[in-house]
Amino acid sequence: MNIKTVIFDLDGTLIDSRKDIAVAANKTLSELNLPTLPEDTIASFIGGGVDILVKRCLGEQNMHRFDEVLQNYKNNYGQSCTVYTTLYPGVKEVLEFLKKREMEIALATNKVISLSEKILEHLGVRNYFSVMLGPEHVKNRKPNPEIINVLLEKINTKPEEALYVGDSELDILCGKNAGTHTCAVTYGIASIESIIEADPDFIITDLKKLILLLA
């Protein structure tokens, strides 16, 4: 592999944001007199973007309140998105390794970039990323390859020179559809079964193993 660019997903790959998301979701549901949910249940809804998260939290019976809940959730999460969120082990070491190797480091996420930047800045790693794209930059979400295609065009990189690292089948299929190499991490949100079914080029249990892949 002649990799020049490494593209990362965010939630479940670089950051563990499950508790902040769950707390904000339950705060929203409680404020609007809707039934709250176990944090693990809410965490299982993460990955497809905020609209899907809110729809899953509501269920069909309360879908008529979607717009109200969505706006309230965005406000709550925006105010508290850095309270419990942490980097996964090895993230700083991997980013520093890629920087020393003069590789391009990019982000392709379903989280809006204003929040992504706020979180990464808080965690001290924002400056490693040369390009960050979110749902506001594309019309189609993962697994559609648009976000990767736009990103690669911005940095003038061929798909075969890029590696996309993510924790879900959506990430892996997005990378495959764009023609990049793909690497799945198993410590994130998606099940190992769904990751295996997506058939990534590489599967790692620890992000630091990326150093061995790219050394």
C-alpha positions as CSV (number, residue, x, y, z in Angstrom):
1,M,0.0,0.0,0.0
2,N,1.2,3.4,-0.9
3,I,-0.9,5.4,1.5
4,K,-0.6,9.2,1.5
5,T,-3.8,10.1,3.2
6,V,-5.6,8.6,6.2
7,I,-9.2,9.6,6.7
8,F,-10.9,9.0,10.0
9,D,-14.5,8.7,11.1
10,L,-15.1,10.4,14.4
11,D,-17.7,8.9,16.8
12,G,-16.7,5.4,17.8
13,T,-13.3,5.7,16.0
14,L,-11.4,8.6,17.5
15,I,-13.7,9.6,20.3
16,D,-16.0,7.9,22.8
17,S,-19.0,10.3,22.8
18,R,-21.6,7.8,23.9
19,K,-22.3,9.2,27.4
20,D,-22.6,12.8,26.3
21,I,-25.0,11.9,23.5
22,A,-27.1,9.7,25.8
23,V,-27.2,12.3,28.5
24,A,-28.3,15.1,26.0
25,A,-30.9,12.8,24.5
26,N,-32.4,11.8,27.8
27,K,-32.4,15.4,29.0
28,T,-34.3,16.4,25.9
29,L,-36.8,13.6,26.2
30,S,-37.4,14.4,29.9
31,E,-37.8,18.1,29.2
32,L,-40.5,17.3,26.6
33,N,-42.3,14.8,28.8
34,L,-41.3,11.9,26.6
35,P,-40.0,8.5,27.9
36,T,-36.3,8.3,28.5
37,L,-34.1,5.4,27.4
38,P,-31.2,3.4,28.9
39,E,-27.9,4.9,27.9
40,D,-26.7,1.7,26.2
41,T,-29.9,1.8,24.0
42,I,-29.2,5.4,22.9
43,A,-25.6,4.6,22.2
44,S,-26.7,1.8,19.8
45,F,-28.5,4.5,17.8
46,I,-25.2,6.5,17.1
47,G,-23.6,6.5,13.7
48,G,-26.2,7.5,11.1
49,G,-26.3,11.2,12.0
50,V,-28.5,13.2,14.4
51,D,-31.7,12.8,12.5
52,I,-31.6,9.1,12.7
53,L,-30.6,9.2,16.3
54,V,-33.6,11.3,17.2
55,K,-36.0,9.2,15.2
56,R,-34.8,6.1,16.9
57,C,-35.1,7.7,20.3
58,L,-38.7,8.8,19.5
59,G,-40.1,5.6,18.0
60,E,-43.1,5.7,15.6
61,Q,-45.6,6.7,18.3
62,N,-43.9,10.0,18.9
63,M,-42.6,10.8,15.5
64,H,-45.0,13.8,15.1
65,R,-42.8,15.6,17.6
66,F,-39.6,15.1,15.6
67,D,-38.8,18.7,14.7
68,E,-39.3,19.9,18.3
69,V,-37.2,17.1,19.8
70,L,-34.4,17.5,17.1
71,Q,-34.0,21.2,17.8
72,N,-34.0,20.7,21.6
73,Y,-31.5,17.9,21.4
74,K,-29.2,19.9,19.2
75,N,-29.2,22.7,21.8
76,N,-28.6,20.4,24.7
77,Y,-25.9,18.4,23.0
78,G,-24.1,21.5,21.7
79,Q,-23.9,22.8,25.3
80,S,-22.5,19.6,26.8
81,C,-20.7,17.7,24.0
82,T,-17.3,17.8,25.8
83,V,-18.4,16.8,29.4
84,Y,-17.7,13.1,29.2
85,T,-16.3,12.6,25.7
86,T,-12.7,11.2,25.6
87,L,-10.2,10.1,23.0
88,Y,-9.9,6.4,22.6
89,P,-6.6,4.9,23.7
90,G,-3.8,5.4,21.1
91,V,-5.4,8.3,19.2
92,K,-2.7,10.9,19.9
93,E,0.1,8.5,19.3
94,V,-1.3,7.5,15.9
95,L,-1.9,11.1,14.9
96,E,1.6,12.0,15.9
97,F,3.0,9.1,13.9
98,L,1.1,10.1,10.8
99,K,2.2,13.7,11.2
100,K,5.9,12.6,11.4
101,R,5.4,10.5,8.3
102,E,4.1,13.6,6.6
103,M,0.8,11.9,5.7
104,E,-2.4,13.9,5.2
105,I,-4.8,13.5,8.1
106,A,-8.5,14.1,7.3
107,L,-11.9,13.6,8.9
108,A,-15.2,12.4,7.3
109,T,-18.0,12.3,9.8
110,N,-21.8,12.4,10.1
111,K,-21.4,14.9,13.0
112,V,-21.6,18.6,12.0
113,I,-18.2,20.1,11.7
114,S,-18.8,22.9,14.3
115,L,-19.3,20.3,17.0
116,S,-16.5,18.1,15.6
117,E,-14.1,21.0,15.8
118,K,-15.2,21.9,19.3
119,I,-14.7,18.4,20.6
120,L,-11.3,17.8,18.9
121,E,-10.1,21.3,20.0
122,H,-11.2,20.4,23.6
123,L,-9.3,17.1,23.4
124,G,-6.2,18.8,22.0
125,V,-6.0,17.2,18.5
126,R,-7.8,19.6,16.2
127,N,-4.6,20.8,14.6
128,Y,-3.6,17.4,13.2
129,F,-6.4,17.5,10.6
130,S,-5.9,19.3,7.3
131,V,-9.4,18.7,6.1
132,M,-12.7,18.0,8.0
133,L,-16.0,17.3,6.2
134,G,-19.4,16.7,7.7
135,P,-23.0,16.2,6.6
136,E,-23.3,19.9,5.8
137,H,-20.8,19.5,2.9
138,V,-22.6,16.8,1.0
139,K,-26.1,15.8,-0.2
140,N,-25.7,12.1,0.5
141,R,-24.7,10.4,3.7
142,K,-22.6,7.3,4.1
143,P,-22.5,4.7,2.7
144,N,-22.7,6.9,-0.4
145,P,-19.1,7.8,-1.2
146,E,-19.8,11.5,-1.8
147,I,-18.1,12.7,1.4
148,I,-14.9,10.8,0.5
149,N,-15.0,11.8,-3.1
150,V,-15.3,15.5,-2.2
151,L,-12.5,15.2,0.4
152,L,-10.1,13.5,-1.9
153,E,-10.7,16.1,-4.5
154,K,-10.0,18.9,-2.0
155,I,-6.6,17.4,-1.2
156,N,-5.8,16.1,-4.7
157,T,-5.4,12.5,-3.6
158,K,-6.3,9.4,-5.6
159,P,-8.6,6.8,-3.9
160,E,-6.0,4.1,-4.0
161,E,-3.6,6.4,-2.0
162,A,-6.1,6.8,0.8
163,L,-7.2,4.7,3.8
164,Y,-10.5,5.2,5.5
165,V,-10.7,4.2,9.2
166,G,-14.1,3.7,10.8
167,D,-16.0,1.6,13.3
168,S,-19.2,0.8,11.3
169,E,-20.3,-1.0,8.2
170,L,-21.4,2.4,6.9
171,D,-17.9,3.7,7.1
172,I,-16.4,0.6,5.4
173,L,-19.0,0.6,2.6
174,C,-18.4,4.3,2.1
175,G,-14.7,3.8,1.7
176,K,-15.2,0.8,-0.6
177,N,-17.7,2.7,-2.7
178,A,-15.1,5.5,-3.0
179,G,-12.3,3.1,-4.0
180,T,-10.1,3.7,-0.9
181,H,-8.5,1.1,1.3
182,T,-10.6,0.4,4.4
183,C,-9.8,-0.3,8.0
184,A,-12.3,-1.2,10.7
185,V,-11.8,-0.8,14.4
186,T,-13.7,-3.2,16.7
187,Y,-13.8,-1.1,19.9
188,G,-16.5,1.4,18.6
189,I,-20.2,1.3,18.4
190,A,-21.1,-1.2,15.7
191,S,-21.1,-5.0,16.2
192,I,-18.2,-7.1,15.1
193,E,-20.6,-9.2,13.0
194,S,-21.7,-6.2,11.0
195,I,-18.1,-5.1,10.5
196,I,-17.0,-8.5,9.2
197,E,-20.0,-8.6,6.9
198,A,-18.8,-5.2,5.3
199,D,-15.5,-7.0,4.5
200,P,-12.9,-4.2,5.2
201,D,-9.4,-4.6,4.0
202,F,-8.1,-4.6,7.6
203,I,-9.7,-5.1,11.1
204,I,-7.9,-3.9,14.2
205,T,-8.8,-4.1,17.9
206,D,-6.5,-1.2,18.9
207,L,-6.0,2.0,16.9
208,K,-2.2,1.8,17.6
209,K,-2.1,-1.2,15.3
210,L,-2.6,1.2,12.5
211,I,1.1,2.2,13.0
212,L,2.2,-1.4,12.2
213,L,0.0,-1.4,9.1
214,L,1.5,1.9,7.8
215,A,5.1,1.5,9.0
